């Protein structure tokens, strides 16, 4: 497309009906006029002094990412004119039911484990492609119904360079390094956010607080930088408690190096638990067999010997002799 007019000739959406009023830019439900397909249009307008093309590159580079847990980008556009830069990213439309709208207490343990595995799988794929999400949060994960289960879909991904702090309207999932030197940001930054997500799934609370009018971003930042993980960590079962503890190390060098390490730790624990269960089952079976095969103690007693006839005659003879002796003596 050569101009923004070409864009409006191709896509239509109502700029007054944003699906997301948070942060820079907005997300709109629209339509591709060429195909009548329902789409989502992500629109961001900025002054040229603050836009070197990184937003467009984010959308454009994300088009190449193809994974079941990523809501794919269809197209990316950037137009300059009249003192503003307009960036558009186009994605297929799905009902915007985000993970953030759920109460984790309503989820089963099986659902939590499944969703953690899905996030790990999608995040591991992105990292392998050289992308650091930096916006991993329950708000940026949508749930798409598939048969009887949900498939989690990531949005606002595709970053190969640090996102300036000014582009975050909410600090709840940010890692300590995102408040400091952006050059140290890497996949371990997403590992921190993963720890926050798992903590929330099992406790129903965010480890460093939820943003409110009384609890603004400045207080959340102070807690992230200076406070330890709250005591609710004990509500998280193994192996996820150990995983969260290492995810939320304030020193980036002390965290898990990548998602592969976390996946390996979960598999190792699962194998260990499976082995323990198998041993326990074998012990129960052995105990049952021992009880079943144990002979009745009634049959362990030595049987009484039958009395033989000559023993009876001998007894009577002795008694008669003894009686005769007594009669003679007295």
Protein Blocks (a to p, Z undefined) as FASTA:
>chain_A
ZZfklmmmmpccdfklcfbfghediddddddfklopacddddddddfkloghlmmmmmmm
mmmpccfkbccdfbdcdddeehiacddddddddddddfklpcfklpcfklmmmmmmmmmm
mmmmmmmnopafklacfklpccddehjbccdddehihiabdcdfklpcbfklpcfklmmc
fklgcfklmmmmmmmmmmmmmnopafkbpadfklcfklmmmmmmmpccdfklmmpccfkl
mmmmmmmpmblklmcfblklmmmmmmmmmmmmmmmmmmmmmmmmmmmmmmmmpccfklmp
ccdddddfklmmmmmmmmmmmmmmmmmmZZ
